Amino acid sequence: MRKRDQQRFKKILTAQREQLAGNAKRAVKGDVHLDPDDFPDEIDTAASEVNLAFTGRLRERERGLISKIDQAIEKIEDGIYGECEGCGEEIGIKRLEARPVAELCIDCKSEQEKRERGMG
């Protein structure tokens, strides 16, 4: 992959990381706690708990994506960004544009998904 392309992807990844970090900061500033006295009945309490659990799952997914972004930026700095971890071939630019944190080329990802479907 050309240096120019690597730098373009580094900007994209850095912007995504900053956006996710900003989302996390805004979520932390929002006082997220449950006080049973704030809700008049069990249904309101249950609905609030479901929303809180959903928010927690979203945050966990964002943390995982931030980790993948950090790994991709590290690969750019090491000069190995865009190499498939499965076969060592170059991951296509179109795939990286769609998913900048991709670790596998389309062929290896398809094969991985087939294996996972076979197990599940």
MARBA-3410 file (N, C-alpha, C, O; in Angstrom, 1 decimal):
120
0.8,-1.2,0.0,0.0,0.0,0.0,0.9,1.2,0.0,1.9,1.3,0.7 ~ 0.5,2.2,-0.7,1.2,3.5,-0.8,1.2,4.3,0.4,0.2,4.2,1.2 ~ 2.2,5.0,0.7,2.3,5.9,1.9,1.1,6.8,1.9,0.5,7.1,3.0 ~ 0.8,7.4,0.8,-0.3,8.4,0.7,-1.6,7.7,1.2,-2.4,8.3,1.9 ~ -1.9,6.5,0.7,-3.1,5.8,1.2,-3.1,5.5,2.7,-4.1,5.6,3.4
-1.9,5.1,3.2,-1.8,4.8,4.6,-2.1,6.1,5.4,-2.8,6.0,6.4 ~ -1.6,7.2,5.0,-1.8,8.4,5.7,-3.3,8.8,5.7,-3.9,9.3,6.6 ~ -3.9,8.6,4.5,-5.4,8.9,4.4,-6.2,8.0,5.4,-7.1,8.5,6.0 ~ -5.8,6.7,5.5,-6.5,5.8,6.4,-6.2,6.2,7.8,-7.1,6.0,8.7 ~ -5.0,6.7,8.1,-4.7,7.1,9.5,-5.6,8.3,9.9,-6.0,8.3,11.0
-5.8,9.2,9.0,-6.7,10.3,9.3,-8.1,9.8,9.5,-8.8,10.3,10.5 ~ -8.6,8.9,8.7,-9.9,8.4,8.9,-10.1,7.7,10.2,-11.0,7.9,11.0 ~ -9.1,6.8,10.5,-9.1,6.1,11.8,-9.0,7.0,13.0,-9.7,6.8,14.0 ~ -8.2,8.0,12.9,-8.0,9.0,14.0,-9.3,9.7,14.2,-9.7,10.0,15.4 ~ -10.0,10.1,13.1,-11.3,10.8,13.3,-12.3,9.9,13.9,-13.1,10.4,14.7
-12.4,8.7,13.5,-13.3,7.7,14.1,-13.1,7.6,15.6,-14.0,7.5,16.4 ~ -11.8,7.5,15.9,-11.4,7.3,17.3,-11.8,8.5,18.2,-12.4,8.3,19.3 ~ -11.6,9.7,17.6,-12.0,10.9,18.3,-13.5,11.0,18.5,-14.0,11.4,19.6 ~ -14.2,10.6,17.5,-15.7,10.6,17.6,-16.2,9.6,18.7,-17.0,10.0,19.5 ~ -15.6,8.4,18.7,-16.0,7.4,19.7,-15.6,7.9,21.1,-16.4,7.7,22.1
-14.5,8.5,21.2,-14.0,9.0,22.5,-15.0,10.1,23.0,-15.3,10.2,24.2 ~ -15.4,11.0,22.1,-16.3,12.1,22.4,-17.6,11.5,22.8,-18.2,12.0,23.8 ~ -18.1,10.5,22.1,-19.4,9.8,22.5,-19.3,9.3,24.0,-20.2,9.5,24.8 ~ -18.2,8.7,24.3,-18.0,8.1,25.6,-17.9,9.2,26.7,-18.5,9.0,27.7 ~ -17.3,10.3,26.4,-17.2,11.4,27.3,-18.6,12.0,27.6,-19.0,12.3,28.7
-19.4,12.2,26.5,-20.8,12.7,26.7,-21.6,11.7,27.5,-22.4,12.1,28.3 ~ -21.4,10.4,27.2,-22.2,9.4,28.0,-21.9,9.4,29.5,-22.7,9.3,30.3 ~ -20.6,9.6,29.8,-20.1,9.7,31.2,-20.7,10.9,31.9,-21.1,10.9,33.0 ~ -20.7,12.0,31.1,-21.3,13.3,31.7,-22.8,13.1,32.0,-23.3,13.7,33.0 ~ -23.5,12.4,31.2,-24.9,12.1,31.5,-25.0,11.2,32.7,-24.4,10.1,32.7
-25.6,11.7,33.7,-25.7,11.0,35.0,-26.5,9.7,34.8,-27.7,9.8,34.8 ~ -25.8,8.6,34.6,-26.5,7.3,34.4,-26.5,6.5,35.7,-25.6,5.8,36.0 ~ -27.7,6.6,36.4,-27.8,5.7,37.6,-29.3,5.5,37.8,-30.2,6.2,37.3 ~ -29.6,4.5,38.5,-31.0,4.2,38.8,-31.3,4.4,40.3,-30.6,3.8,41.1 ~ -32.3,5.1,40.5,-32.8,5.3,41.9,-34.2,4.8,41.9,-35.1,5.4,41.3
-34.5,3.8,42.6,-35.9,3.2,42.6,-37.0,4.2,43.0,-38.1,4.1,42.5 ~ -36.6,5.3,43.8,-37.6,6.3,44.1,-38.0,7.2,43.0,-39.0,7.9,43.1 ~ -37.2,7.2,41.9,-37.4,8.0,40.7,-38.5,7.5,39.8,-39.0,8.2,39.0 ~ -38.9,6.2,40.1,-39.9,5.6,39.2,-41.1,5.2,39.9,-41.0,4.6,41.0 ~ -42.3,5.5,39.4,-43.5,5.2,40.1,-43.9,3.7,40.1,-44.6,3.3,41.0
-43.5,2.9,39.2,-43.9,1.5,39.2,-42.8,0.6,38.6,-41.8,1.1,38.1 ~ -43.0,-0.7,38.6,-42.0,-1.6,38.2,-41.8,-1.6,36.7,-40.7,-1.8,36.2 ~ -42.8,-1.2,35.9,-42.6,-1.1,34.5,-41.7,0.0,34.1,-40.8,-0.2,33.2 ~ -41.8,1.1,34.7,-40.9,2.2,34.5,-39.4,1.8,34.9,-38.5,2.1,34.2 ~ -39.3,1.1,36.0,-38.0,0.7,36.5,-37.4,-0.3,35.5,-36.2,-0.2,35.2
-38.2,-1.2,35.0,-37.7,-2.3,34.1,-37.3,-1.6,32.8,-36.3,-2.0,32.2 ~ -38.1,-0.7,32.3,-37.7,0.0,31.0,-36.4,0.8,31.2,-35.6,0.7,30.2 ~ -36.2,1.4,32.3,-35.0,2.2,32.5,-33.8,1.2,32.6,-32.7,1.5,32.1 ~ -34.0,0.1,33.3,-32.9,-0.9,33.4,-32.6,-1.5,32.0,-31.4,-1.7,31.7 ~ -33.5,-1.7,31.1,-33.3,-2.2,29.8,-32.5,-1.2,29.0,-31.5,-1.5,28.3
-32.9,0.1,29.1,-32.1,1.2,28.4,-30.7,1.3,28.9,-29.8,1.5,28.2 ~ -30.5,1.1,30.2,-29.2,1.2,30.8,-28.3,0.0,30.3,-27.2,0.2,30.0 ~ -28.9,-1.2,30.3,-28.2,-2.3,29.8,-27.8,-2.2,28.3,-26.7,-2.5,27.9 ~ -28.7,-1.6,27.5,-28.4,-1.4,26.1,-27.3,-0.4,26.0,-26.4,-0.6,25.1 ~ -27.3,0.7,26.7,-26.3,1.7,26.7,-24.9,1.1,27.1,-23.9,1.4,26.5
-24.9,0.2,28.1,-23.7,-0.5,28.5,-23.1,-1.4,27.3,-21.9,-1.4,27.1 ~ -24.0,-2.1,26.6,-23.5,-2.9,25.5,-23.0,-2.0,24.4,-22.0,-2.4,23.8 ~ -23.6,-0.9,24.1,-23.1,0.0,23.1,-21.7,0.5,23.5,-20.8,0.6,22.7 ~ -21.5,0.9,24.8,-20.2,1.3,25.2,-19.1,0.3,25.1,-18.0,0.5,24.7 ~ -19.5,-1.0,25.4,-18.6,-2.1,25.3,-18.1,-2.3,23.8,-17.0,-2.5,23.6
-19.1,-2.2,22.9,-18.8,-2.3,21.5,-17.9,-1.2,21.0,-17.0,-1.4,20.3 ~ -18.2,0.0,21.5,-17.3,1.2,21.2,-15.9,1.0,21.7,-14.9,1.3,21.0 ~ -15.8,0.4,22.9,-14.4,0.2,23.5,-13.7,-0.8,22.6,-12.5,-0.6,22.3 ~ -14.4,-1.9,22.1,-13.7,-2.8,21.2,-13.3,-2.2,19.9,-12.2,-2.5,19.4 ~ -14.1,-1.3,19.4,-13.8,-0.7,18.1,-12.6,0.3,18.3,-11.8,0.4,17.4
-12.6,1.0,19.4,-11.4,1.8,19.7,-10.1,1.0,19.8,-9.1,1.5,19.3 ~ -10.2,-0.2,20.4,-9.0,-1.0,20.4,-8.6,-1.4,19.0,-7.4,-1.5,18.7 ~ -9.5,-1.8,18.2,-9.2,-2.2,16.8,-8.6,-1.0,16.0,-7.7,-1.2,15.2 ~ -9.2,0.2,16.3,-8.6,1.4,15.6,-7.2,1.6,16.0,-6.3,1.9,15.2 ~ -6.9,1.5,17.3,-5.6,1.6,17.8,-4.6,0.6,17.2,-3.5,1.0,16.8
-5.1,-0.6,17.0,-4.2,-1.6,16.4,-4.0,-1.3,14.9,-2.9,-1.4,14.4 ~ -5.0,-0.8,14.2,-4.8,-0.4,12.8,-3.8,0.8,12.7,-3.0,0.8,11.8 ~ -3.9,1.8,13.6,-3.0,2.9,13.5,-1.6,2.4,13.8,-0.6,2.9,13.2 ~ -1.4,1.5,14.7,-0.1,0.9,15.0,0.4,0.2,13.8,1.6,0.3,13.5 ~ -0.4,-0.5,13.1,0.0,-1.2,11.8,0.5,-0.2,10.8,1.4,-0.4,10.1
-0.2,1.0,10.7,0.2,2.0,9.8,1.6,2.5,10.1,2.4,2.6,9.3 ~ 1.8,2.7,11.4,3.1,3.2,11.9,4.2,2.2,11.6,5.4,2.5,11.4 ~ 3.8,0.9,11.7,4.8,-0.2,11.5,4.9,-0.5,10.0,5.8,-1.3,9.6 ~ 4.1,0.1,9.1,4.2,-0.1,7.7,3.6,-1.4,7.2,3.9,-1.9,6.1 ~ 2.7,-2.0,8.0,2.1,-3.3,7.6,0.6,-3.2,7.5,-0.1,-4.2,7.4
0.0,-2.0,7.5,-1.4,-1.8,7.4,-1.9,-2.2,6.0,-1.2,-2.0,5.0 ~ -3.0,-2.9,6.0,-3.6,-3.4,4.7,-3.1,-4.8,4.3,-3.5,-5.2,3.3 ~ -2.3,-5.4,5.1,-1.9,-6.8,4.9,-2.9,-7.7,5.6,-3.2,-7.6,6.8 ~ -3.4,-8.7,4.9,-4.3,-9.7,5.4,-3.5,-10.6,6.5,-2.4,-11.1,6.2 ~ -4.1,-10.7,7.6,-3.5,-11.5,8.7,-3.7,-13.0,8.4,-3.0,-13.8,9.0
-4.5,-13.3,7.4,-4.8,-14.7,7.1,-3.8,-15.3,6.1,-3.1,-16.3,6.3 ~ -3.7,-14.5,5.0,-2.9,-15.0,3.8,-1.7,-14.2,3.5,-0.8,-14.6,2.7 ~ -1.6,-13.0,4.1,-0.5,-12.1,3.9,-0.6,-11.2,2.6,0.2,-10.4,2.4 ~ -1.7,-11.4,1.9,-1.9,-10.6,0.7,-2.5,-9.3,1.1,-2.9,-9.1,2.2 ~ -2.4,-8.3,0.1,-3.0,-7.0,0.4,-4.5,-7.0,0.4,-5.1,-7.6,-0.4
-5.0,-6.3,1.4,-6.5,-6.2,1.6,-6.8,-5.1,0.6,-6.2,-4.0,0.5 ~ -7.9,-5.3,-0.2,-8.3,-4.3,-1.2,-8.7,-2.9,-0.6,-9.2,-2.9,0.5 ~ -8.4,-1.9,-1.3,-8.7,-0.5,-0.9,-10.2,-0.3,-0.6,-10.6,0.3,0.4 ~ -11.0,-0.9,-1.5,-12.5,-0.8,-1.3,-12.9,-1.4,0.0,-13.8,-0.8,0.7 ~ -12.3,-2.5,0.4,-12.7,-3.1,1.6,-12.2,-2.3,2.8,-13.0,-2.1,3.8
-11.0,-1.7,2.7,-10.5,-0.9,3.8,-11.3,0.4,3.9,-11.5,1.0,5.0 ~ -11.8,0.9,2.7,-12.7,2.1,2.8,-14.0,1.8,3.5,-14.5,2.7,4.2 ~ -14.5,0.6,3.3,-15.7,0.2,3.9,-15.5,-0.1,5.4,-16.4,0.2,6.2 ~ -14.4,-0.7,5.7,-14.1,-1.1,7.1,-12.6,-0.9,7.3,-11.8,-1.8,7.1 ~ -12.2,0.3,7.7,-10.8,0.6,7.9,-10.0,-0.3,8.9,-8.8,-0.3,8.9
-10.8,-0.9,9.8,-10.1,-1.8,10.8,-10.0,-3.3,10.3,-9.7,-4.1,11.1 ~ -10.4,-3.5,9.1,-10.4,-4.9,8.6,-9.0,-5.5,8.7,-8.0,-4.9,8.4 ~ -9.0,-6.8,9.2,-7.7,-7.5,9.4,-7.6,-8.6,8.4,-6.5,-9.1,8.2 ~ -8.7,-8.9,7.7,-8.6,-10.0,6.7,-9.1,-9.5,5.4,-10.0,-8.7,5.3 ~ -8.6,-10.1,4.3,-9.1,-9.8,2.9,-10.5,-10.5,2.8,-10.9,-11.3,3.6
-11.1,-10.1,1.7,-12.5,-10.7,1.5,-12.5,-12.2,1.5,-13.4,-12.8,2.1 ~ -11.5,-12.8,0.8,-11.5,-14.3,0.7,-11.3,-14.9,2.1,-12.0,-15.9,2.4 ~ -10.4,-14.4,2.9,-10.1,-15.0,4.2,-11.3,-14.7,5.1,-11.6,-15.6,5.9 ~ -11.9,-13.6,5.0,-13.1,-13.3,5.9,-14.2,-14.2,5.5,-14.9,-14.7,6.4 ~ -14.5,-14.4,4.2,-15.5,-15.3,3.8,-15.3,-16.7,4.3,-16.2,-17.3,4.8
-14.1,-17.1,4.3,-13.7,-18.5,4.7,-13.9,-18.6,6.3,-14.4,-19.6,6.8 ~ -13.5,-17.5,7.0,-13.7,-17.5,8.4,-15.2,-17.6,8.8,-15.6,-18.3,9.7 ~ -16.0,-16.8,8.1,-17.5,-16.8,8.3,-18.1,-18.2,8.0,-19.0,-18.6,8.7 ~ -17.6,-18.9,7.0,-18.1,-20.2,6.7,-17.8,-21.2,7.8,-18.6,-22.0,8.2 ~ -16.6,-21.1,8.3,-16.2,-22.0,9.4,-17.0,-21.7,10.7,-17.4,-22.6,11.4
-17.3,-20.4,10.9,-18.1,-20.0,12.1,-19.5,-20.5,12.0,-20.1,-21.0,12.9 ~ -20.1,-20.4,10.8,-21.4,-21.0,10.5,-21.5,-22.5,10.7,-22.5,-23.0,11.2 ~ -20.4,-23.1,10.3,-20.4,-24.6,10.4,-20.3,-25.0,11.8,-20.8,-26.1,12.2 ~ -19.7,-24.2,12.7,-19.6,-24.6,14.1,-20.8,-24.2,14.9,-21.2,-24.9,15.8 ~ -21.5,-23.2,14.4,-22.7,-22.7,15.2,-23.9,-23.4,14.7,-25.0,-23.1,15.3
END
